[in-house]
Amino acid sequence: MGIVIVAASMLAVIAGVSLAAALMTAREPAILARAIGSPAEATASLEPAPRLDPVGLLRRLGDAPGAAFLRVSPGLQRSLDLLGEAIDPALIRGARVAGLVAGVVLMIGTGDPLLGASVAILGVAAPPLVVARIARSRIRRIDLEVPQLLDLLAAASHAGLAGPLALRRAVDAIEGPLADELQRVLRGVELGGRWRDELASLAAHTGLPDLQRAVAALTRTERLGASLADAVTDLAARVRESRRAETTQRARTAPVKMLFPLVFLVLPAFLLLTVVPVLFSTVRSIG
């Protein structure tokens, strides 16, 4: 019995560690190359794989014939797309399989259907939720970098650069997920795509209003021959003003959000630490 419980716990831990390693593939090119099957010339310079390869283990679990029932939903696929890297859905499917197996083993070993079912449901549902949360965090980071992009575009256009060249110089000066997305746009342009279509696809892909306005300003000035510097400078000022207003609005609602923990958590703890000891001392002295 004890051995079965330990085995189930180890499976759950391996599933969690493997999922974390899979989600870090966007930051580790070598692991990403092994995970998505890069060409031979891309993997020739990779170091030999370690003995324990959680990413490879997850991928094998996800590619198993019995794992086909865990299909990738449209929401999960969109989250994977928003991560900005070609992460194989089999990795996430493998993590869900590992969580399901851990729940089944725990159910059989302990004889507790409720515990095993809870672990299995958590193991199946947790990976998509983690991926969606990471995708939302990445989109928020992209949104925070839009004002910097607009400032750089304004500076480059004031220096006399045209729209595409100003965009290229701005991309070279920024870092982060927005720079990664724009680098992908530039690579698409180098492969023969129209830069306006690539930018429109990026804006639709992220769904960020400010980025969509920036793309619209770039394409409009390029099509009409208007001044890009004036349009981008005005847009940057409006974006910063709107975000300043949103920050002020959130600051105004902060006291209301703090009311619940203050009344139901902080105040009772304060009373227990200050008033109750005084009452006890008073009752004892009277008695």
Disulfide bonds with the S-S distance in Angstrom:
none
